[in-house]
Structures are given as structure tokens and as C-alpha cells.
């Protein structure tokens, strides 16, 4: 089934508001020491976000705990929904 438009819009807003794109990149593909989160399984993303929020999953820095610590649990689920279904960007000219 196609993704729910309202939920995708809310997830995109959360990714911008909570600065996911600053560390993970605009397409959430990560880089260097930051993992790719785009297109991971929704269940994995939701669990990981919940673990960062509770402090059960430590990160290399406090950034993840701080970013998700102020988010409501339902927002974590919406963010996981969005990131798992993140639209694929069109190919760049020249195939890169």
C-alpha cells in the first residue's frame, strides 16, 4: 500500500524539526561516522529511537538522546514510519 500522505508529511516535519538531516544528511543516507537510517525496517527504527530516548542505547555522543528525548512516543513511531519509507531521490545527471 502507498504510504499515508499525512503521516509522511508529519514524519518529514519531525526529521527537519529535530535535526535528523543535520547529522544523517538530507536523504538520511549518513556518512563517515553517522549511519544510514533511510529505508531501514520500520520496526528496527522505532525500537532504536525508543532505546535512545530511554537511555538504553548509548550513542557516540549525546546528540541522539537529546534529539529524541523531548519527542513524544507517537512522534518516534511517525518518524520511524517516514524514514523507512523515505522517497528515493531521482538519479542525478550523469548517473551519480
PDB file of N, CA, C and O in Angstrom:
ATOM      1  N   UNK A   1       0.836  -1.188   0.000  1.00  0.00           N
ATOM      2  CA  UNK A   1       0.000   0.000   0.000  1.00  0.00           C
ATOM      3  C   UNK A   1       0.872   1.241   0.000  1.00  0.00           C
ATOM      4  O   UNK A   1       1.936   1.253   0.620  1.00  0.00           O
ATOM      5  N   UNK A   2       0.437   2.272  -0.682  1.00  0.00           N
ATOM      6  CA  UNK A   2       1.222   3.518  -0.663  1.00  0.00           C
ATOM      7  C   UNK A   2       1.253   4.118   0.730  1.00  0.00           C
ATOM      8  O   UNK A   2       0.316   3.936   1.507  1.00  0.00           O
ATOM      9  N   UNK A   3       2.317   4.830   1.048  1.00  0.00           N
ATOM     10  CA  UNK A   3       2.423   5.466   2.369  1.00  0.00           C
ATOM     11  C   UNK A   3       1.302   6.479   2.592  1.00  0.00           C
ATOM     12  O   UNK A   3       0.816   7.106   1.651  1.00  0.00           O
ATOM     13  N   UNK A   4       0.905   6.626   3.849  1.00  0.00           N
ATOM     14  CA  UNK A   4      -0.111   7.613   4.213  1.00  0.00           C
ATOM     15  C   UNK A   4       0.502   9.007   4.080  1.00  0.00           C
ATOM     16  O   UNK A   4       1.513   9.315   4.712  1.00  0.00           O
ATOM     17  N   UNK A   5      -0.117   9.837   3.256  1.00  0.00           N
ATOM     18  CA  UNK A   5       0.430  11.162   2.963  1.00  0.00           C
ATOM     19  C   UNK A   5       0.566  12.026   4.219  1.00  0.00           C
ATOM     20  O   UNK A   5       1.589  12.684   4.410  1.00  0.00           O
ATOM     21  N   UNK A   6      -0.447  12.028   5.064  1.00  0.00           N
ATOM     22  CA  UNK A   6      -0.400  12.872   6.275  1.00  0.00           C
ATOM     23  C   UNK A   6       0.698  12.414   7.213  1.00  0.00           C
ATOM     24  O   UNK A   6       1.405  13.233   7.799  1.00  0.00           O
ATOM     25  N   UNK A   7       0.840  11.117   7.353  1.00  0.00           N
ATOM     26  CA  UNK A   7       1.876  10.587   8.244  1.00  0.00           C
ATOM     27  C   UNK A   7       3.266  10.859   7.685  1.00  0.00           C
ATOM     28  O   UNK A   7       4.193  11.164   8.435  1.00  0.00           O
ATOM     29  N   UNK A   8       3.410  10.751   6.375  1.00  0.00           N
ATOM     30  CA  UNK A   8       4.700  11.054   5.747  1.00  0.00           C
ATOM     31  C   UNK A   8       5.044  12.532   5.919  1.00  0.00           C
ATOM     32  O   UNK A   8       6.194  12.873   6.196  1.00  0.00           O
ATOM     33  N   UNK A   9       4.060  13.402   5.758  1.00  0.00           N
ATOM     34  CA  UNK A   9       4.304  14.843   5.929  1.00  0.00           C
ATOM     35  C   UNK A   9       4.716  15.152   7.364  1.00  0.00           C
ATOM     36  O   UNK A   9       5.634  15.941   7.590  1.00  0.00           O
ATOM     37  N   UNK A  10       4.045  14.537   8.329  1.00  0.00           N
ATOM     38  CA  UNK A  10       4.388  14.754   9.733  1.00  0.00           C
ATOM     39  C   UNK A  10       5.794  14.217  10.021  1.00  0.00           C
ATOM     40  O   UNK A  10       6.573  14.861  10.723  1.00  0.00           O
ATOM     41  N   UNK A  11       6.115  13.045   9.481  1.00  0.00           N
ATOM     42  CA  UNK A  11       7.444  12.471   9.670  1.00  0.00           C
ATOM     43  C   UNK A  11       8.537  13.335   9.073  1.00  0.00           C
ATOM     44  O   UNK A  11       9.605  13.495   9.662  1.00  0.00           O
ATOM     45  N   UNK A  12       8.268  13.888   7.908  1.00  0.00           N
ATOM     46  CA  UNK A  12       9.238  14.778   7.273  1.00  0.00           C
ATOM     47  C   UNK A  12       9.454  16.023   8.131  1.00  0.00           C
ATOM     48  O   UNK A  12      10.585  16.478   8.308  1.00  0.00           O
ATOM     49  N   UNK A  13       8.370  16.563   8.655  1.00  0.00           N
ATOM     50  CA  UNK A  13       8.481  17.736   9.527  1.00  0.00           C
ATOM     51  C   UNK A  13       9.292  17.402  10.777  1.00  0.00           C
ATOM     52  O   UNK A  13      10.119  18.204  11.212  1.00  0.00           O
ATOM     53  N   UNK A  14       9.062  16.231  11.353  1.00  0.00           N
ATOM     54  CA  UNK A  14       9.833  15.822  12.534  1.00  0.00           C
ATOM     55  C   UNK A  14      11.318  15.689  12.209  1.00  0.00           C
ATOM     56  O   UNK A  14      12.166  16.107  12.997  1.00  0.00           O
ATOM     57  N   UNK A  15      11.634  15.110  11.057  1.00  0.00           N
ATOM     58  CA  UNK A  15      13.040  14.947  10.660  1.00  0.00           C
ATOM     59  C   UNK A  15      13.724  16.298  10.526  1.00  0.00           C
ATOM     60  O   UNK A  15      14.906  16.428  10.842  1.00  0.00           O
ATOM     61  N   UNK A  16      12.992  17.302  10.062  1.00  0.00           N
ATOM     62  CA  UNK A  16      13.549  18.655   9.943  1.00  0.00           C
ATOM     63  C   UNK A  16      13.632  19.334  11.306  1.00  0.00           C
ATOM     64  O   UNK A  16      14.672  19.885  11.664  1.00  0.00           O
ATOM     65  N   UNK A  17      12.539  19.295  12.067  1.00  0.00           N
ATOM     66  CA  UNK A  17      12.473  19.981  13.364  1.00  0.00           C
ATOM     67  C   UNK A  17      13.496  19.434  14.354  1.00  0.00           C
ATOM     68  O   UNK A  17      14.117  20.191  15.099  1.00  0.00           O
ATOM     69  N   UNK A  18      13.663  18.128  14.355  1.00  0.00           N
ATOM     70  CA  UNK A  18      14.543  17.505  15.339  1.00  0.00           C
ATOM     71  C   UNK A  18      15.947  17.268  14.792  1.00  0.00           C
ATOM     72  O   UNK A  18      16.738  16.521  15.368  1.00  0.00           O
ATOM     73  N   UNK A  19      16.234  17.912  13.681  1.00  0.00           N
ATOM     74  CA  UNK A  19      17.579  18.000  13.123  1.00  0.00           C
ATOM     75  C   UNK A  19      18.189  16.673  12.684  1.00  0.00           C
ATOM     76  O   UNK A  19      19.412  16.542  12.668  1.00  0.00           O
ATOM     77  N   UNK A  20      17.367  15.688  12.329  1.00  0.00           N
ATOM     78  CA  UNK A  20      17.898  14.415  11.824  1.00  0.00           C
ATOM     79  C   UNK A  20      18.771  14.663  10.592  1.00  0.00           C
ATOM     80  O   UNK A  20      19.811  14.031  10.411  1.00  0.00           O
ATOM     81  N   UNK A  21      18.326  15.592   9.758  1.00  0.00           N
ATOM     82  CA  UNK A  21      19.012  15.842   8.491  1.00  0.00           C
ATOM     83  C   UNK A  21      20.382  16.491   8.680  1.00  0.00           C
ATOM     84  O   UNK A  21      21.231  16.412   7.792  1.00  0.00           O
ATOM     85  N   UNK A  22      20.602  17.125   9.815  1.00  0.00           N
ATOM     86  CA  UNK A  22      21.908  17.761  10.036  1.00  0.00           C
ATOM     87  C   UNK A  22      23.008  16.702  10.125  1.00  0.00           C
ATOM     88  O   UNK A  22      24.060  16.852   9.503  1.00  0.00           O
ATOM     89  N   UNK A  23      22.776  15.644  10.887  1.00  0.00           N
ATOM     90  CA  UNK A  23      23.797  14.605  11.053  1.00  0.00           C
ATOM     91  C   UNK A  23      23.691  13.501   9.995  1.00  0.00           C
ATOM     92  O   UNK A  23      24.706  13.049   9.465  1.00  0.00           O
ATOM     93  N   UNK A  24      22.473  13.074   9.693  1.00  0.00           N
ATOM     94  CA  UNK A  24      22.276  11.935   8.794  1.00  0.00           C
ATOM     95  C   UNK A  24      22.188  12.338   7.332  1.00  0.00           C
ATOM     96  O   UNK A  24      22.169  11.471   6.458  1.00  0.00           O
ATOM     97  N   UNK A  25      22.133  13.637   7.044  1.00  0.00           N
ATOM     98  CA  UNK A  25      22.067  14.140   5.678  1.00  0.00           C
ATOM     99  C   UNK A  25      20.634  14.315   5.207  1.00  0.00           C
ATOM    100  O   UNK A  25      19.706  13.730   5.764  1.00  0.00           O
ATOM    101  N   UNK A  26      20.469  15.129   4.173  1.00  0.00           N
ATOM    102  CA  UNK A  26      19.139  15.445   3.653  1.00  0.00           C
ATOM    103  C   UNK A  26      18.391  14.194   3.211  1.00  0.00           C
ATOM    104  O   UNK A  26      17.169  14.116   3.338  1.00  0.00           O
ATOM    105  N   UNK A  27      19.129  13.216   2.691  1.00  0.00           N
ATOM    106  CA  UNK A  27      18.487  11.964   2.255  1.00  0.00           C
ATOM    107  C   UNK A  27      18.611  10.866   3.311  1.00  0.00           C
ATOM    108  O   UNK A  27      18.260   9.713   3.058  1.00  0.00           O
ATOM    109  N   UNK A  28      19.108  11.228   4.487  1.00  0.00           N
ATOM    110  CA  UNK A  28      19.274  10.316   5.639  1.00  0.00           C
ATOM    111  C   UNK A  28      20.151   9.116   5.313  1.00  0.00           C
ATOM    112  O   UNK A  28      19.990   8.040   5.888  1.00  0.00           O
ATOM    113  N   UNK A  29      21.094   9.317   4.372  1.00  0.00           N
ATOM    114  CA  UNK A  29      21.994   8.233   3.979  1.00  0.00           C
ATOM    115  C   UNK A  29      23.252   8.170   4.833  1.00  0.00           C
ATOM    116  O   UNK A  29      24.100   7.303   4.625  1.00  0.00           O
ATOM    117  N   UNK A  30      23.381   9.086   5.799  1.00  0.00           N
ATOM    118  CA  UNK A  30      24.528   9.052   6.700  1.00  0.00           C
ATOM    119  C   UNK A  30      25.812   9.470   6.015  1.00  0.00           C
ATOM    120  O   UNK A  30      25.798  10.119   4.969  1.00  0.00           O
ATOM    121  N   UNK A  31      26.910   9.089   6.619  1.00  0.00           N
ATOM    122  CA  UNK A  31      28.223   9.419   6.085  1.00  0.00           C
ATOM    123  C   UNK A  31      29.255   9.377   7.193  1.00  0.00           C
ATOM    124  O   UNK A  31      28.946   9.688   8.343  1.00  0.00           O
ATOM    125  N   UNK A  32      30.452   9.004   6.864  1.00  0.00           N
ATOM    126  CA  UNK A  32      31.557   8.865   7.799  1.00  0.00           C
ATOM    127  C   UNK A  32      31.123   8.093   9.042  1.00  0.00           C
ATOM    128  O   UNK A  32      30.876   6.891   8.939  1.00  0.00           O
ATOM    129  N   UNK A  33      31.019   8.717  10.193  1.00  0.00           N
ATOM    130  CA  UNK A  33      30.686   8.018  11.434  1.00  0.00           C
ATOM    131  C   UNK A  33      29.176   8.000  11.723  1.00  0.00           C
ATOM    132  O   UNK A  33      28.757   7.511  12.772  1.00  0.00           O
ATOM    133  N   UNK A  34      28.373   8.521  10.816  1.00  0.00           N
ATOM    134  CA  UNK A  34      26.930   8.605  11.018  1.00  0.00           C
ATOM    135  C   UNK A  34      26.252   7.555  10.138  1.00  0.00           C
ATOM    136  O   UNK A  34      26.473   7.539   8.927  1.00  0.00           O
ATOM    137  N   UNK A  35      25.440   6.685  10.716  1.00  0.00           N
ATOM    138  CA  UNK A  35      24.842   5.610   9.933  1.00  0.00           C
ATOM    139  C   UNK A  35      23.721   6.071   9.005  1.00  0.00           C
ATOM    140  O   UNK A  35      23.063   7.086   9.233  1.00  0.00           O
ATOM    141  N   UNK A  36      23.536   5.290   7.963  1.00  0.00           N
ATOM    142  CA  UNK A  36      22.384   5.478   7.082  1.00  0.00           C
ATOM    143  C   UNK A  36      21.157   4.983   7.840  1.00  0.00           C
ATOM    144  O   UNK A  36      21.155   3.878   8.383  1.00  0.00           O
ATOM    145  N   UNK A  37      20.127   5.803   7.871  1.00  0.00           N
ATOM    146  CA  UNK A  37      18.884   5.363   8.501  1.00  0.00           C
ATOM    147  C   UNK A  37      17.760   5.233   7.482  1.00  0.00           C
ATOM    148  O   UNK A  37      16.764   4.559   7.742  1.00  0.00           O
ATOM    149  N   UNK A  38      17.908   5.866   6.338  1.00  0.00           N
ATOM    150  CA  UNK A  38      16.884   5.784   5.298  1.00  0.00           C
ATOM    151  C   UNK A  38      16.661   4.341   4.880  1.00  0.00           C
ATOM    152  O   UNK A  38      17.606   3.577   4.685  1.00  0.00           O
ATOM    153  N   UNK A  39      15.393   3.986   4.746  1.00  0.00           N
ATOM    154  CA  UNK A  39      14.959   2.691   4.228  1.00  0.00           C
ATOM    155  C   UNK A  39      15.305   1.496   5.121  1.00  0.00           C
ATOM    156  O   UNK A  39      15.258   0.353   4.666  1.00  0.00           O
ATOM    157  N   UNK A  40      15.646   1.747   6.370  1.00  0.00           N
ATOM    158  CA  UNK A  40      15.799   0.638   7.315  1.00  0.00           C
ATOM    159  C   UNK A  40      14.392   0.126   7.654  1.00  0.00           C
ATOM    160  O   UNK A  40      13.403   0.801   7.368  1.00  0.00           O
ATOM    161  N   UNK A  41      14.300  -1.044   8.253  1.00  0.00           N
ATOM    162  CA  UNK A  41      12.995  -1.590   8.656  1.00  0.00           C
ATOM    163  C   UNK A  41      12.355  -0.681   9.709  1.00  0.00           C
ATOM    164  O   UNK A  41      13.025  -0.219  10.633  1.00  0.00           O
ATOM    165  N   UNK A  42      11.072  -0.436   9.560  1.00  0.00           N
ATOM    166  CA  UNK A  42      10.358   0.449  10.469  1.00  0.00           C
ATOM    167  C   UNK A  42      10.444  -0.030  11.916  1.00  0.00           C
ATOM    168  O   UNK A  42      10.627   0.780  12.825  1.00  0.00           O
ATOM    169  N   UNK A  43      10.313  -1.343  12.137  1.00  0.00           N
ATOM    170  CA  UNK A  43      10.363  -1.885  13.496  1.00  0.00           C
ATOM    171  C   UNK A  43      11.719  -1.625  14.135  1.00  0.00           C
ATOM    172  O   UNK A  43      11.801  -1.273  15.311  1.00  0.00           O
ATOM    173  N   UNK A  44      12.772  -1.797  13.364  1.00  0.00           N
ATOM    174  CA  UNK A  44      14.127  -1.548  13.857  1.00  0.00           C
ATOM    175  C   UNK A  44      14.303  -0.077  14.216  1.00  0.00           C
ATOM    176  O   UNK A  44      14.836   0.252  15.275  1.00  0.00           O
ATOM    177  N   UNK A  45      13.852   0.803  13.325  1.00  0.00           N
ATOM    178  CA  UNK A  45      13.976   2.240  13.581  1.00  0.00           C
ATOM    179  C   UNK A  45      13.209   2.649  14.826  1.00  0.00           C
ATOM    180  O   UNK A  45      13.726   3.394  15.659  1.00  0.00           O
ATOM    181  N   UNK A  46      11.975   2.166  14.957  1.00  0.00           N
ATOM    182  CA  UNK A  46      11.150   2.522  16.119  1.00  0.00           C
ATOM    183  C   UNK A  46      11.806   2.060  17.416  1.00  0.00           C
ATOM    184  O   UNK A  46      11.862   2.810  18.390  1.00  0.00           O
ATOM    185  N   UNK A  47      12.299   0.831  17.426  1.00  0.00           N
ATOM    186  CA  UNK A  47      12.956   0.301  18.623  1.00  0.00           C
ATOM    187  C   UNK A  47      14.218   1.100  18.949  1.00  0.00           C
ATOM    188  O   UNK A  47      14.456   1.447  20.106  1.00  0.00           O
ATOM    189  N   UNK A  48      15.004   1.382  17.951  1.00  0.00           N
ATOM    190  CA  UNK A  48      16.242   2.133  18.155  1.00  0.00           C
ATOM    191  C   UNK A  48      15.951   3.526  18.704  1.00  0.00           C
ATOM    192  O   UNK A  48      16.619   3.975  19.635  1.00  0.00           O
ATOM    193  N   UNK A  49      14.970   4.205  18.140  1.00  0.00           N
ATOM    194  CA  UNK A  49      14.611   5.531  18.633  1.00  0.00           C
ATOM    195  C   UNK A  49      14.135   5.475  20.078  1.00  0.00           C
ATOM    196  O   UNK A  49      14.496   6.329  20.888  1.00  0.00           O
ATOM    197  N   UNK A  50      13.328   4.475  20.401  1.00  0.00           N
ATOM    198  CA  UNK A  50      12.844   4.313  21.777  1.00  0.00           C
ATOM    199  C   UNK A  50      14.001   4.042  22.734  1.00  0.00           C
ATOM    200  O   UNK A  50      14.013   4.547  23.857  1.00  0.00           O
ATOM    201  N   UNK A  51      14.972   3.248  22.292  1.00  0.00           N
ATOM    202  CA  UNK A  51      16.121   2.945  23.145  1.00  0.00           C
ATOM    203  C   UNK A  51      17.004   4.169  23.356  1.00  0.00           C
ATOM    204  O   UNK A  51      17.529   4.371  24.451  1.00  0.00           O
ATOM    205  N   UNK A  52      17.175   4.989  22.318  1.00  0.00           N
ATOM    206  CA  UNK A  52      17.918   6.245  22.504  1.00  0.00           C
ATOM    207  C   UNK A  52      17.175   7.137  23.475  1.00  0.00           C
ATOM    208  O   UNK A  52      17.790   7.764  24.338  1.00  0.00           O
ATOM    209  N   UNK A  53      15.857   7.203  23.345  1.00  0.00           N
ATOM    210  CA  UNK A  53      15.046   8.067  24.208  1.00  0.00           C
ATOM    211  C   UNK A  53      15.138   7.644  25.670  1.00  0.00           C
ATOM    212  O   UNK A  53      15.225   8.491  26.559  1.00  0.00           O
ATOM    213  N   UNK A  54      15.119   6.335  25.921  1.00  0.00           N
ATOM    214  CA  UNK A  54      15.152   5.835  27.298  1.00  0.00           C
ATOM    215  C   UNK A  54      16.559   5.800  27.889  1.00  0.00           C
ATOM    216  O   UNK A  54      16.722   5.640  29.099  1.00  0.00           O
ATOM    217  N   UNK A  55      17.573   5.947  27.041  1.00  0.00           N
ATOM    218  CA  UNK A  55      18.954   5.862  27.508  1.00  0.00           C
ATOM    219  C   UNK A  55      19.501   4.447  27.469  1.00  0.00           C
ATOM    220  O   UNK A  55      20.653   4.219  27.837  1.00  0.00           O
ATOM    221  N   UNK A  56      18.693   3.499  27.029  1.00  0.00           N
ATOM    222  CA  UNK A  56      19.144   2.105  26.944  1.00  0.00           C
ATOM    223  C   UNK A  56      20.209   1.923  25.866  1.00  0.00           C
ATOM    224  O   UNK A  56      21.091   1.073  25.989  1.00  0.00           O
ATOM    225  N   UNK A  57      20.119   2.725  24.817  1.00  0.00           N
ATOM    226  CA  UNK A  57      21.091   2.644  23.721  1.00  0.00           C
ATOM    227  C   UNK A  57      21.962   3.892  23.764  1.00  0.00           C
ATOM    228  O   UNK A  57      21.493   4.987  23.453  1.00  0.00           O
ATOM    229  N   UNK A  58      23.210   3.739  24.142  1.00  0.00           N
ATOM    230  CA  UNK A  58      24.093   4.904  24.138  1.00  0.00           C
ATOM    231  C   UNK A  58      24.583   5.186  22.717  1.00  0.00           C
ATOM    232  O   UNK A  58      24.668   4.282  21.887  1.00  0.00           O
ATOM    233  N   UNK A  59      24.893   6.412  22.461  1.00  0.00           N
ATOM    234  CA  UNK A  59      25.466   6.776  21.169  1.00  0.00           C
ATOM    235  C   UNK A  59      26.904   7.213  21.358  1.00  0.00           C
ATOM    236  O   UNK A  59      27.418   7.232  22.477  1.00  0.00           O
ATOM    237  N   UNK A  60      27.546   7.561  20.262  1.00  0.00           N
ATOM    238  CA  UNK A  60      28.913   8.068  20.350  1.00  0.00           C
ATOM    239  C   UNK A  60      28.931   9.426  21.035  1.00  0.00           C
ATOM    240  O   UNK A  60      29.914   9.813  21.666  1.00  0.00           O
ATOM    241  N   UNK A  61      27.816  10.139  20.894  1.00  0.00           N
ATOM    242  CA  UNK A  61      27.655  11.434  21.552  1.00  0.00           C
ATOM    243  C   UNK A  61      26.272  11.452  22.194  1.00  0.00           C
ATOM    244  O   UNK A  61      25.520  10.482  22.096  1.00  0.00           O
ATOM    245  N   UNK A  62      25.950  12.539  22.839  1.00  0.00           N
ATOM    246  CA  UNK A  62      24.631  12.692  23.454  1.00  0.00           C
ATOM    247  C   UNK A  62      23.587  13.184  22.459  1.00  0.00           C
ATOM    248  O   UNK A  62      22.425  13.366  22.822  1.00  0.00           O
ATOM    249  N   UNK A  63      23.985  13.399  21.218  1.00  0.00           N
ATOM    250  CA  UNK A  63      23.096  14.017  20.230  1.00  0.00           C
ATOM    251  C   UNK A  63      21.794  13.259  20.043  1.00  0.00           C
ATOM    252  O   UNK A  63      20.730  13.877  20.003  1.00  0.00           O
ATOM    253  N   UNK A  64      21.845  11.946  19.929  1.00  0.00           N
ATOM    254  CA  UNK A  64      20.620  11.177  19.694  1.00  0.00           C
ATOM    255  C   UNK A  64      19.700  11.232  20.903  1.00  0.00           C
ATOM    256  O   UNK A  64      18.496  11.440  20.752  1.00  0.00           O
ATOM    257  N   UNK A  65      20.236  11.053  22.076  1.00  0.00           N
ATOM    258  CA  UNK A  65      19.421  11.113  23.281  1.00  0.00           C
ATOM    259  C   UNK A  65      18.759  12.466  23.447  1.00  0.00           C
ATOM    260  O   UNK A  65      17.594  12.559  23.835  1.00  0.00           O
ATOM    261  N   UNK A  66      19.511  13.509  23.151  1.00  0.00           N
ATOM    262  CA  UNK A  66      18.960  14.865  23.249  1.00  0.00           C
ATOM    263  C   UNK A  66      17.895  15.107  22.184  1.00  0.00           C
ATOM    264  O   UNK A  66      16.872  15.736  22.455  1.00  0.00           O
ATOM    265  N   UNK A  67      18.133  14.614  20.989  1.00  0.00           N
ATOM    266  CA  UNK A  67      17.191  14.847  19.885  1.00  0.00           C
ATOM    267  C   UNK A  67      15.867  14.136  20.117  1.00  0.00           C
ATOM    268  O   UNK A  67      14.805  14.713  19.881  1.00  0.00           O
ATOM    269  N   UNK A  68      15.918  12.905  20.569  1.00  0.00           N
ATOM    270  CA  UNK A  68      14.667  12.139  20.728  1.00  0.00           C
ATOM    271  C   UNK A  68      14.109  12.211  22.140  1.00  0.00           C
ATOM    272  O   UNK A  68      12.963  11.825  22.367  1.00  0.00           O
ATOM    273  N   UNK A  69      14.887  12.691  23.080  1.00  0.00           N
ATOM    274  CA  UNK A  69      14.444  12.747  24.463  1.00  0.00           C
ATOM    275  C   UNK A  69      13.244  13.641  24.690  1.00  0.00           C
ATOM    276  O   UNK A  69      12.479  13.423  25.630  1.00  0.00           O
ATOM    277  N   UNK A  70      13.073  14.625  23.860  1.00  0.00           N
ATOM    278  CA  UNK A  70      11.948  15.546  24.026  1.00  0.00           C
ATOM    279  C   UNK A  70      10.763  15.195  23.128  1.00  0.00           C
ATOM    280  O   UNK A  70       9.739  15.877  23.155  1.00  0.00           O
ATOM    281  N   UNK A  71      10.901  14.129  22.331  1.00  0.00           N
ATOM    282  CA  UNK A  71       9.832  13.741  21.407  1.00  0.00           C
ATOM    283  C   UNK A  71       8.821  12.824  22.096  1.00  0.00           C
ATOM    284  O   UNK A  71       9.182  12.003  22.939  1.00  0.00           O
ATOM    285  N   UNK A  72       7.571  12.976  21.726  1.00  0.00           N
ATOM    286  CA  UNK A  72       6.513  12.103  22.230  1.00  0.00           C
ATOM    287  C   UNK A  72       6.666  10.719  21.608  1.00  0.00           C
ATOM    288  O   UNK A  72       7.123  10.607  20.471  1.00  0.00           O
ATOM    289  N   UNK A  73       6.292   9.661  22.333  1.00  0.00           N
ATOM    290  CA  UNK A  73       6.417   8.301  21.781  1.00  0.00           C
ATOM    291  C   UNK A  73       5.741   8.122  20.425  1.00  0.00           C
ATOM    292  O   UNK A  73       6.276   7.434  19.556  1.00  0.00           O
ATOM    293  N   UNK A  74       4.581   8.727  20.235  1.00  0.00           N
ATOM    294  CA  UNK A  74       3.900   8.586  18.942  1.00  0.00           C
ATOM    295  C   UNK A  74       4.666   9.291  17.830  1.00  0.00           C
ATOM    296  O   UNK A  74       4.580   8.889  16.669  1.00  0.00           O
ATOM    297  N   UNK A  75       5.422  10.347  18.174  1.00  0.00           N
ATOM    298  CA  UNK A  75       6.259  11.004  17.175  1.00  0.00           C
ATOM    299  C   UNK A  75       7.430  10.111  16.775  1.00  0.00           C
ATOM    300  O   UNK A  75       7.855  10.125  15.620  1.00  0.00           O
ATOM    301  N   UNK A  76       7.948   9.345  17.712  1.00  0.00           N
ATOM    302  CA  UNK A  76       9.021   8.405  17.372  1.00  0.00           C
ATOM    303  C   UNK A  76       8.510   7.387  16.356  1.00  0.00           C
ATOM    304  O   UNK A  76       9.210   7.053  15.400  1.00  0.00           O
ATOM    305  N   UNK A  77       7.300   6.900  16.562  1.00  0.00           N
ATOM    306  CA  UNK A  77       6.715   5.935  15.622  1.00  0.00           C
ATOM    307  C   UNK A  77       6.495   6.567  14.250  1.00  0.00           C
ATOM    308  O   UNK A  77       6.741   5.935  13.222  1.00  0.00           O
ATOM    309  N   UNK A  78       6.033   7.811  14.237  1.00  0.00           N
ATOM    310  CA  UNK A  78       5.810   8.514  12.972  1.00  0.00           C
ATOM    311  C   UNK A  78       7.128   8.757  12.253  1.00  0.00           C
ATOM    312  O   UNK A  78       7.209   8.620  11.032  1.00  0.00           O
ATOM    313  N   UNK A  79       8.150   9.113  12.999  1.00  0.00           N
ATOM    314  CA  UNK A  79       9.469   9.323  12.402  1.00  0.00           C
ATOM    315  C   UNK A  79      10.000   8.020  11.811  1.00  0.00           C
ATOM    316  O   UNK A  79      10.543   8.018  10.706  1.00  0.00           O
ATOM    317  N   UNK A  80       9.850   6.924  12.531  1.00  0.00           N
ATOM    318  CA  UNK A  80      10.290   5.622  12.018  1.00  0.00           C
ATOM    319  C   UNK A  80       9.521   5.260  10.748  1.00  0.00           C
ATOM    320  O   UNK A  80      10.107   4.754   9.790  1.00  0.00           O
ATOM    321  N   UNK A  81       8.222   5.516  10.737  1.00  0.00           N
ATOM    322  CA  UNK A  81       7.377   5.252   9.564  1.00  0.00           C
ATOM    323  C   UNK A  81       7.913   6.022   8.359  1.00  0.00           C
ATOM    324  O   UNK A  81       8.074   5.460   7.276  1.00  0.00           O
ATOM    325  N   UNK A  82       8.184   7.298   8.554  1.00  0.00           N
ATOM    326  CA  UNK A  82       8.681   8.155   7.471  1.00  0.00           C
ATOM    327  C   UNK A  82      10.049   7.704   6.965  1.00  0.00           C
ATOM    328  O   UNK A  82      10.252   7.550   5.760  1.00  0.00           O
ATOM    329  N   UNK A  83      10.979   7.495   7.883  1.00  0.00           N
ATOM    330  CA  UNK A  83      12.349   7.151   7.487  1.00  0.00           C
ATOM    331  C   UNK A  83      12.381   5.814   6.747  1.00  0.00           C
ATOM    332  O   UNK A  83      13.147   5.650   5.797  1.00  0.00           O
ATOM    333  N   UNK A  84      11.569   4.875   7.167  1.00  0.00           N
ATOM    334  CA  UNK A  84      11.522   3.570   6.495  1.00  0.00           C
ATOM    335  C   UNK A  84      10.984   3.687   5.070  1.00  0.00           C
ATOM    336  O   UNK A  84      11.329   2.880   4.207  1.00  0.00           O
ATOM    337  N   UNK A  85      10.149   4.679   4.826  1.00  0.00           N
ATOM    338  CA  UNK A  85       9.506   4.854   3.527  1.00  0.00           C
ATOM    339  C   UNK A  85       9.998   6.093   2.786  1.00  0.00           C
ATOM    340  O   UNK A  85       9.360   6.545   1.835  1.00  0.00           O
ATOM    341  N   UNK A  86      11.106   6.631   3.209  1.00  0.00           N
ATOM    342  CA  UNK A  86      11.638   7.856   2.620  1.00  0.00           C
ATOM    343  C   UNK A  86      11.672   7.738   1.103  1.00  0.00           C
ATOM    344  O   UNK A  86      12.228   6.780   0.566  1.00  0.00           O
ATOM    345  N   UNK A  87      11.079   8.705   0.411  1.00  0.00           N
ATOM    346  CA  UNK A  87      11.116   8.639  -1.052  1.00  0.00           C
ATOM    347  C   UNK A  87      12.547   8.653  -1.566  1.00  0.00           C
ATOM    348  O   UNK A  87      13.409   9.349  -1.029  1.00  0.00           O
ATOM    349  N   UNK A  88      12.779   7.888  -2.590  1.00  0.00           N
ATOM    350  CA  UNK A  88      14.096   7.842  -3.207  1.00  0.00           C
ATOM    351  C   UNK A  88      14.247   9.047  -4.117  1.00  0.00           C
ATOM    352  O   UNK A  88      13.366   9.339  -4.925  1.00  0.00           O
ATOM    353  N   UNK A  89      15.346   9.732  -3.986  1.00  0.00           N
ATOM    354  CA  UNK A  89      15.612  10.894  -4.823  1.00  0.00           C
ATOM    355  C   UNK A  89      15.854  10.443  -6.267  1.00  0.00           C
ATOM    356  O   UNK A  89      16.406   9.367  -6.494  1.00  0.00           O
ATOM    357  N   UNK A  90      15.451  11.245  -7.223  1.00  0.00           N
ATOM    358  CA  UNK A  90      15.722  10.886  -8.622  1.00  0.00           C
ATOM    359  C   UNK A  90      17.217  10.844  -8.875  1.00  0.00           C
ATOM    360  O   UNK A  90      17.967  11.570  -8.221  1.00  0.00           O
ATOM    361  N   UNK A  91      17.673  10.014  -9.808  1.00  0.00           N
ATOM    362  CA  UNK A  91      19.106   9.941 -10.105  1.00  0.00           C
ATOM    363  C   UNK A  91      19.632  11.297 -10.563  1.00  0.00           C
ATOM    364  O   UNK A  91      18.944  12.050 -11.252  1.00  0.00           O
ATOM    365  N   UNK A  92      20.854  11.586 -10.168  1.00  0.00           N
ATOM    366  CA  UNK A  92      21.494  12.828 -10.585  1.00  0.00           C
ATOM    367  C   UNK A  92      21.979  12.684 -12.013  1.00  0.00           C
ATOM    368  O   UNK A  92      22.271  11.572 -12.454  1.00  0.00           O
ATOM    369  N   UNK A  93      22.072  13.790 -12.749  1.00  0.00           N
ATOM    370  CA  UNK A  93      22.591  13.730 -14.120  1.00  0.00           C
ATOM    371  C   UNK A  93      23.966  13.074 -14.150  1.00  0.00           C
ATOM    372  O   UNK A  93      24.802  13.330 -13.283  1.00  0.00           O
ATOM    373  N   UNK A  94      24.189  12.251 -15.121  1.00  0.00           N
ATOM    374  CA  UNK A  94      25.470  11.553 -15.238  1.00  0.00           C
ATOM    375  C   UNK A  94      25.483  10.245 -14.481  1.00  0.00           C
ATOM    376  O   UNK A  94      26.515   9.576 -14.433  1.00  0.00           O
ATOM    377  N   UNK A  95      24.341   9.851 -13.873  1.00  0.00           N
ATOM    378  CA  UNK A  95      24.260   8.556 -13.197  1.00  0.00           C
ATOM    379  C   UNK A  95      24.894   8.510 -11.822  1.00  0.00           C
ATOM    380  O   UNK A  95      25.128   7.418 -11.305  1.00  0.00           O
ATOM    381  N   UNK A  96      25.182   9.650 -11.205  1.00  0.00           N
ATOM    382  CA  UNK A  96      25.821   9.657  -9.892  1.00  0.00           C
ATOM    383  C   UNK A  96      24.890  10.186  -8.842  1.00  0.00           C
ATOM    384  O   UNK A  96      25.261  10.264  -7.671  1.00  0.00           O
TER     385      UNK A  96
END
